[in-house]
Amino acid sequence: MASKFFLVFLLAALLEPSELGIYGLFVATISYAVYPLGFDFYTYSTREILKTQRNSWGGILKSQGALHLTLYFLVLPLLSLLFLFDVLPGEMALYFYALLITEHLNQEFIRFFTAISKPLTASLVFFMRSGMWALIAATAMFLYEDYRNINTIMMLWLTGSFTALSFAIFSLLKMNLKGWHASIDTSWILAGLKKAAPFLMATLAIRGILTFDRYLIEAQQGLELLGAYVLFMGIANAMLIFVDAGISAFCYPKLITSYNQEDSETYRNTLRSYACQTLIFVVAYVLLSTITLDFMLSIIDNDIYLRYADLYPLIALSIGFYAISNVPHYGLYAQGKDNHIIYTHLLCLVAFLLMVWLLTELMIEKAVAYGLLSTFLLLLISKSILLFKVTPAKFINYQSTLPTPPS
C-alpha cells in the first residue's frame, strides 16, 4: 500500500500531469476490464470448493479455467475498440492485453488461496502483483532520469504481475491437487453463471463510477486536469485501502458469524465498533490530509496541481462516504441481503451519470467531483436505511433482547 501511494506521488513530481492522467486512465481501465473476464464467478466457485473434498479441487479449477478462457475469446476482441477509437493510445495495446490477462489470473489465484486458508501465499502473490514492482519503479525513476517515462512503469508492472503469476502457479503445483482428469462440467458452469451474474452487475456498477469518472474528466477537461484528479484520488484512496485492510477485514467476518449463529449481542457490538472505528479514522484522515495537502503539493512543485487543489476536499469526502458505506454494506452482506446491495449499486451508477450531466453546465471543472460526492453520500444513506429496515429487531435493539418483566 505504501509503495503504490509513494509511486503515484513520485509520478506527479517526475512526470507531466498529462502523462499521469494517461497512467490513471490506463490503470482504471485495466481494473474495470478484469471484472468481465472473471464474471465474479469466484462468488460461486469458492463456496463450491469449500463444500467439496480436496481430491475434487482440480476438476473445479479446470472447469472454472475453461469458463475464463471462453470469456477471454468473447471480451478481449471487444476491448480492441478502446484503441480503434483512440480512447487509449495504440502503442499501449500490447501492455494492456498482457497486463489484463496476468492481473485477472493473479486476482483469481489470490481469491483461491484465501478461500482455502493459505493467506501467506495469497499475500505474497498480492505483494508481487501490486507492491514490489511499484517500489522498484519508484526507486529507479528517482535515481535515473532515463527511466522517468510511462514505458518504464508498464514494463515493471508487467514484470511484477508475471512474477506473481509464476509464483502462484508454482504454489498451486506444489499442492499436488487431484481431479484434473475430470471432464469440464458445463452444467456446473451454467449454474455458477446464474448465481454470479447479479454480483457482476453490482460490481460493474459501483466500479464503473470509479472508472467512468476519469473518462468524463478527460473528455470534458483534458489530461492535465485528469492528472491532478488521479493524484488527489491516489491520496484519498489510501484512506479506503487502510479502512479495508485495518478495520473491515477484522469486523465483517464477525458480523457474518454472529448473524448466522443468531448471536445478536455480538452482531450489535461488532457493528457499532465497526462504525465508530471507521468514522473516527475517516474524519481524522480527511482533516489531516486536507490540512497537509499544500505541503505535499509544495514538494511536487507543479502549478497545475496547486491550481486544482480545491478539488481534493470533495474527492476526500467522497471516498470517506464510500468507506463509511461499507459498514451497512457488510451488515447487509452478513444477512444475505444481496439483492439490496445490487439495487443500491445500480441506482448509484445512474445517479452519478445523471448528476454529472446536470452539473456540467454549472461547474464543468468540479462536475465529476460533486457528482462523486453526492453519489457516495446517496450510497451511504440508502444502505444505512436498508440495513435498519431489514435487520431483525433483536440485532439492533437492546430492549428486544431483555426478558419480559413479570406482570
C-alpha positions as CSV (number, residue, x, y, z in Angstrom):
1,M,0.0,0.0,0.0
2,A,2.8,2.4,0.9
3,S,4.8,1.6,-2.3
4,K,1.7,2.3,-4.5
5,F,1.0,5.6,-2.7
6,F,4.6,6.6,-3.0
7,L,4.7,5.7,-6.7
8,V,1.7,7.9,-7.6
9,F,3.2,10.8,-5.5
10,L,6.6,10.4,-7.3
11,L,4.9,10.2,-10.7
12,A,3.3,13.5,-10.0
13,A,6.7,15.0,-9.2
14,L,8.6,13.5,-12.1
15,L,6.1,13.3,-15.0
16,E,3.9,15.8,-16.7
17,P,0.3,15.9,-15.4
18,S,-0.9,14.7,-18.8
19,E,1.3,11.6,-18.5
20,L,0.0,10.9,-15.0
21,G,-3.5,11.3,-16.5
22,I,-2.8,8.7,-19.1
23,Y,-1.4,6.4,-16.5
24,G,-4.5,6.9,-14.3
25,L,-6.8,6.2,-17.2
26,F,-4.9,3.0,-18.1
27,V,-5.0,1.7,-14.5
28,A,-8.7,2.4,-14.2
29,T,-9.5,0.6,-17.4
30,I,-7.4,-2.4,-16.5
31,S,-9.0,-2.6,-13.1
32,Y,-12.5,-2.4,-14.6
33,A,-11.9,-4.8,-17.5
34,V,-10.8,-7.5,-15.1
35,Y,-14.3,-8.0,-13.9
36,P,-16.0,-9.1,-17.2
37,L,-13.1,-11.7,-17.6
38,G,-13.8,-13.0,-14.1
39,F,-17.6,-12.6,-14.2
40,D,-17.4,-12.5,-10.3
41,F,-17.5,-16.3,-10.7
42,Y,-15.5,-16.7,-7.5
43,T,-18.6,-15.8,-5.5
44,Y,-19.8,-19.3,-6.6
45,S,-16.7,-21.3,-7.1
46,T,-15.1,-20.6,-3.7
47,R,-18.2,-21.8,-1.9
48,E,-18.2,-24.9,-4.1
49,I,-14.5,-25.6,-3.3
50,L,-15.1,-25.3,0.4
51,K,-18.0,-27.7,0.2
52,T,-16.1,-30.5,-1.7
53,Q,-13.3,-32.8,-0.9
54,R,-9.7,-31.7,-1.7
55,N,-9.4,-34.5,-4.3
56,S,-12.1,-32.8,-6.4
57,W,-10.5,-29.3,-6.5
58,G,-8.5,-29.9,-9.6
59,G,-11.7,-30.6,-11.6
60,I,-13.4,-27.5,-10.2
61,L,-10.4,-25.3,-11.2
62,K,-10.3,-26.9,-14.6
63,S,-14.0,-26.1,-15.2
64,Q,-13.5,-22.5,-14.0
65,G,-10.4,-22.1,-16.2
66,A,-12.5,-23.3,-19.2
67,L,-15.0,-20.6,-18.4
68,H,-12.4,-17.8,-18.2
69,L,-10.8,-18.9,-21.4
70,T,-14.2,-18.7,-23.1
71,L,-14.7,-15.2,-21.7
72,Y,-11.3,-14.2,-23.0
73,F,-12.3,-15.0,-26.5
74,L,-15.6,-13.0,-26.1
75,V,-14.3,-10.0,-24.2
76,L,-10.8,-9.3,-25.4
77,P,-11.8,-8.6,-29.0
78,L,-14.4,-6.1,-27.8
79,L,-11.8,-4.2,-25.8
80,S,-9.9,-3.5,-29.0
81,L,-12.4,-0.8,-29.6
82,L,-10.6,1.2,-26.9
83,F,-7.7,1.5,-29.3
84,L,-9.6,1.7,-32.5
85,F,-11.4,4.8,-31.3
86,D,-8.3,6.3,-29.6
87,V,-9.7,6.0,-26.1
88,L,-6.3,4.7,-25.1
89,P,-3.0,5.2,-27.0
90,G,-2.5,2.5,-29.6
91,E,1.2,1.9,-28.6
92,M,0.0,0.7,-25.2
93,A,-2.2,-2.1,-26.6
94,L,0.3,-4.9,-26.1
95,Y,0.9,-3.8,-22.5
96,F,-2.9,-3.6,-22.0
97,Y,-3.7,-7.1,-23.1
98,A,-0.7,-8.7,-21.3
99,L,-1.4,-6.9,-18.1
100,L,-5.2,-7.5,-18.3
101,I,-4.7,-11.3,-18.5
102,T,-2.0,-11.6,-15.9
103,E,-3.8,-9.2,-13.5
104,H,-7.0,-11.3,-13.8
105,L,-5.3,-14.6,-13.3
106,N,-3.5,-13.2,-10.2
107,Q,-6.7,-12.0,-8.8
108,E,-8.3,-15.4,-9.2
109,F,-5.3,-17.1,-7.6
110,I,-5.4,-14.7,-4.6
111,R,-9.1,-15.5,-4.1
112,F,-8.5,-19.2,-4.3
113,F,-5.6,-19.2,-1.9
114,T,-7.5,-17.0,0.5
115,A,-10.6,-19.3,0.4
116,I,-8.5,-22.4,1.2
117,S,-6.9,-20.8,4.2
118,K,-3.5,-20.0,2.6
119,P,-3.3,-16.3,3.5
120,L,0.5,-16.1,3.4
121,T,0.6,-17.4,-0.2
122,A,-2.2,-15.1,-1.2
123,S,-0.4,-12.1,0.4
124,L,2.8,-12.9,-1.3
125,V,1.1,-13.1,-4.7
126,F,-0.6,-9.8,-3.9
127,F,2.6,-8.1,-2.9
128,M,4.4,-9.2,-6.1
129,R,1.5,-8.1,-8.2
130,S,0.8,-4.7,-6.6
131,G,3.7,-3.7,-4.3
132,M,7.1,-5.0,-5.2
133,W,7.2,-3.6,-8.7
134,A,5.9,-0.2,-7.6
135,L,8.7,0.1,-5.1
136,I,11.3,-0.9,-7.7
137,A,9.8,1.5,-10.2
138,A,9.8,4.4,-7.7
139,T,13.4,3.8,-6.8
140,A,14.6,3.5,-10.4
141,M,12.7,6.7,-11.5
142,F,14.0,8.6,-8.6
143,L,17.7,7.6,-9.2
144,Y,17.8,7.6,-13.0
145,E,16.4,10.3,-15.2
146,D,16.2,8.0,-18.3
147,Y,13.6,5.8,-16.6
148,R,11.2,8.7,-16.0
149,N,8.6,7.7,-18.5
150,I,5.4,5.6,-18.9
151,N,7.2,2.8,-20.7
152,T,9.3,2.1,-17.5
153,I,6.1,1.9,-15.5
154,M,4.4,-0.5,-17.9
155,M,7.5,-2.8,-18.2
156,L,8.0,-3.1,-14.4
157,W,4.2,-3.5,-13.8
158,L,4.1,-6.4,-16.3
159,T,7.3,-7.9,-14.8
160,G,5.7,-7.8,-11.3
161,S,2.4,-9.2,-12.5
162,F,4.1,-12.0,-14.4
163,T,6.4,-12.8,-11.4
164,A,3.3,-13.0,-9.2
165,L,1.6,-15.3,-11.6
166,S,4.6,-17.6,-11.9
167,F,4.8,-17.9,-8.1
168,A,1.0,-18.6,-7.9
169,I,1.3,-21.4,-10.5
170,F,4.3,-22.8,-8.7
171,S,2.4,-22.8,-5.4
172,L,-0.6,-24.5,-7.0
173,L,1.5,-27.2,-8.5
174,K,3.2,-27.9,-5.1
175,M,-0.3,-28.7,-3.6
176,N,-0.5,-31.8,-5.8
177,L,-4.2,-31.4,-6.3
178,K,-6.3,-34.3,-7.7
179,G,-9.2,-34.3,-10.1
180,W,-7.7,-32.7,-13.1
181,H,-8.7,-35.7,-15.2
182,A,-12.4,-34.9,-14.7
183,S,-14.2,-33.6,-17.8
184,I,-15.3,-29.9,-17.9
185,D,-18.7,-29.7,-16.1
186,T,-20.8,-27.3,-18.3
187,S,-23.9,-27.7,-16.1
188,W,-21.9,-26.6,-13.1
189,I,-20.5,-23.6,-15.0
190,L,-24.0,-22.6,-16.1
191,A,-25.3,-22.9,-12.5
192,G,-22.5,-20.7,-11.4
193,L,-23.1,-18.1,-14.1
194,K,-26.7,-17.7,-13.0
195,K,-25.7,-17.1,-9.4
196,A,-22.7,-14.9,-10.2
197,A,-24.4,-12.6,-12.8
198,P,-26.2,-10.4,-10.2
199,F,-23.0,-9.9,-8.3
200,L,-21.2,-9.0,-11.6
201,M,-23.9,-6.3,-12.3
202,A,-23.4,-4.8,-8.8
203,T,-19.6,-4.9,-9.1
204,L,-19.6,-3.3,-12.6
205,A,-22.0,-0.6,-11.4
206,I,-20.0,0.5,-8.4
207,R,-16.6,0.1,-10.0
208,G,-18.0,1.8,-13.1
209,I,-18.4,5.0,-11.1
210,L,-14.7,5.0,-10.2
211,T,-13.8,4.3,-13.9
212,F,-16.1,6.5,-15.8
213,D,-15.2,9.5,-13.6
214,R,-11.7,9.5,-15.3
215,Y,-13.1,9.2,-18.8
216,L,-15.6,12.0,-18.1
217,I,-12.8,14.3,-16.9
218,E,-10.6,13.5,-19.8
219,A,-13.4,14.1,-22.3
220,Q,-14.5,17.4,-20.6
221,Q,-11.3,19.0,-19.5
222,G,-8.3,17.1,-20.9
223,L,-5.4,15.2,-19.5
224,E,-3.9,17.9,-17.3
225,L,-7.0,18.1,-15.0
226,L,-7.2,14.3,-15.2
227,G,-3.6,14.2,-13.9
228,A,-4.5,16.3,-10.9
229,Y,-7.6,14.2,-10.3
230,V,-5.5,11.0,-10.4
231,L,-3.1,12.4,-7.9
232,F,-5.8,13.5,-5.5
233,M,-7.7,10.2,-5.9
234,G,-4.5,8.4,-5.1
235,I,-4.1,10.3,-1.8
236,A,-7.8,9.7,-0.9
237,N,-7.8,6.1,-1.9
238,A,-5.1,5.3,0.7
239,M,-7.8,6.0,3.3
240,L,-10.1,3.4,1.7
241,I,-7.3,0.8,1.5
242,F,-6.4,1.3,5.2
243,V,-10.1,1.0,6.2
244,D,-10.5,-2.2,4.2
245,A,-7.3,-3.8,5.5
246,G,-7.2,-2.5,9.0
247,I,-10.9,-2.4,10.0
248,S,-13.3,-4.1,7.6
249,A,-11.2,-7.3,7.3
250,F,-11.5,-7.8,11.0
251,C,-15.1,-6.8,11.5
252,Y,-17.1,-8.3,8.7
253,P,-16.2,-11.9,9.4
254,K,-17.5,-11.4,12.9
255,L,-20.7,-9.9,11.5
256,I,-21.3,-12.9,9.3
257,T,-20.6,-15.5,12.0
258,S,-22.6,-13.8,14.7
259,Y,-25.6,-13.3,12.5
260,N,-25.5,-16.9,11.3
261,Q,-25.3,-18.1,14.9
262,E,-28.1,-15.7,16.0
263,D,-25.7,-14.0,18.4
264,S,-27.5,-10.7,18.4
265,E,-25.3,-9.1,21.1
266,T,-22.0,-9.8,19.3
267,Y,-23.5,-8.7,16.0
268,R,-24.7,-5.4,17.5
269,N,-21.5,-4.7,19.3
270,T,-19.4,-5.5,16.3
271,L,-21.5,-3.3,14.0
272,R,-21.2,-0.4,16.5
273,S,-17.5,-0.9,16.9
274,Y,-17.0,-1.1,13.1
275,A,-19.0,2.1,12.6
276,C,-17.1,4.0,15.3
277,Q,-13.7,2.9,14.2
278,T,-14.4,3.7,10.5
279,L,-15.9,7.1,11.3
280,I,-13.1,8.2,13.5
281,F,-10.4,7.1,11.0
282,V,-12.2,8.7,8.0
283,V,-12.7,12.0,9.8
284,A,-9.1,12.1,11.0
285,Y,-7.7,11.2,7.6
286,V,-9.9,13.7,5.7
287,L,-8.9,16.5,8.0
288,L,-5.2,15.7,8.2
289,S,-4.8,15.1,4.5
290,T,-6.6,18.3,3.6
291,I,-4.5,20.3,6.1
292,T,-1.2,18.9,4.8
293,L,-2.2,19.0,1.1
294,D,-0.4,22.3,0.4
295,F,2.8,20.9,2.0
296,M,2.6,17.8,-0.2
297,L,2.0,19.8,-3.3
298,S,4.9,22.1,-2.5
299,I,7.2,19.1,-2.6
300,I,5.8,18.2,-6.1
301,D,6.2,21.9,-7.1
302,N,3.8,21.9,-10.1
303,D,1.4,24.8,-10.5
304,I,-1.2,22.7,-12.2
305,Y,-1.8,20.6,-9.1
306,L,-1.9,23.8,-7.0
307,R,-4.5,25.3,-9.4
308,Y,-6.9,22.4,-8.9
309,A,-6.1,21.8,-5.2
310,D,-9.7,22.8,-4.2
311,L,-10.9,19.5,-5.8
312,Y,-9.2,17.4,-3.1
313,P,-11.6,18.1,-0.2
314,L,-14.5,17.0,-2.5
315,I,-12.7,13.8,-3.5
316,A,-11.6,13.0,0.0
317,L,-15.1,13.4,1.4
318,S,-16.4,11.2,-1.5
319,I,-14.1,8.4,-0.7
320,G,-14.8,8.9,3.0
321,F,-18.5,8.4,2.4
322,Y,-17.7,5.3,0.4
323,A,-15.5,3.9,3.2
324,I,-18.3,4.5,5.8
325,S,-20.9,2.9,3.5
326,N,-19.0,-0.4,3.9
327,V,-20.4,-0.6,7.4
328,P,-24.1,-1.0,6.3
329,H,-22.8,-2.9,3.2
330,Y,-21.3,-5.7,5.3
331,G,-24.2,-5.5,7.7
332,L,-26.5,-6.4,4.7
333,Y,-24.0,-8.9,3.3
334,A,-23.9,-10.7,6.6
335,Q,-27.6,-11.2,6.4
336,G,-27.5,-12.4,2.8
337,K,-29.4,-9.4,1.5
338,D,-27.6,-9.5,-1.8
339,N,-30.4,-8.0,-3.9
340,H,-30.5,-4.9,-1.7
341,I,-26.8,-4.3,-2.4
342,I,-27.2,-4.9,-6.1
343,Y,-30.1,-2.4,-6.4
344,T,-28.3,0.3,-4.5
345,H,-25.2,0.0,-6.7
346,L,-27.3,0.2,-9.9
347,L,-29.1,3.2,-8.5
348,C,-25.9,5.0,-7.6
349,L,-24.4,4.5,-11.1
350,V,-27.5,6.0,-12.7
351,A,-27.4,8.8,-10.1
352,F,-23.7,9.6,-10.8
353,L,-24.1,9.9,-14.5
354,L,-27.3,12.0,-14.2
355,M,-25.7,14.3,-11.6
356,V,-22.5,14.9,-13.7
357,W,-24.7,15.6,-16.7
358,L,-26.8,18.2,-14.7
359,L,-23.7,19.9,-13.1
360,T,-21.6,20.1,-16.3
361,E,-23.2,23.3,-17.4
362,L,-22.9,24.9,-14.0
363,M,-19.4,23.9,-12.9
364,I,-17.6,21.9,-15.5
365,E,-14.3,21.6,-13.6
366,K,-16.0,20.2,-10.5
367,A,-18.9,18.4,-12.0
368,V,-17.4,15.0,-11.6
369,A,-16.1,15.7,-8.1
370,Y,-19.5,16.9,-6.9
371,G,-21.2,14.0,-8.8
372,L,-19.0,11.6,-6.9
373,L,-19.6,13.3,-3.6
374,S,-23.4,13.2,-4.0
375,T,-23.4,9.6,-5.3
376,F,-21.4,8.1,-2.4
377,L,-23.5,10.1,0.1
378,L,-26.5,8.5,-1.5
379,L,-24.9,5.1,-1.3
380,L,-24.2,5.6,2.4
381,I,-27.7,6.8,3.2
382,S,-29.5,4.2,1.1
383,K,-27.6,1.3,2.5
384,S,-28.0,2.6,6.1
385,I,-31.8,2.9,5.7
386,L,-32.0,-0.6,4.1
387,L,-29.9,-2.1,7.0
388,F,-32.2,-0.7,9.7
389,K,-35.2,-1.7,7.7
390,V,-34.4,-5.3,7.1
391,T,-32.4,-6.2,10.2
392,P,-34.4,-8.2,12.8
393,A,-35.2,-6.1,15.9
394,K,-33.1,-8.2,18.3
395,F,-30.0,-7.4,16.3
396,I,-30.3,-3.7,16.5
397,N,-32.4,-3.0,19.7
398,Y,-31.2,-3.8,23.1
399,Q,-34.7,-3.8,24.5
400,S,-35.8,-6.6,22.2
401,T,-33.3,-8.9,23.9
402,L,-34.4,-8.2,27.5
403,P,-36.7,-10.6,29.3
404,T,-40.3,-9.6,29.7
405,P,-40.9,-8.2,33.2
406,P,-43.4,-10.2,35.3
407,S,-46.9,-8.9,35.4
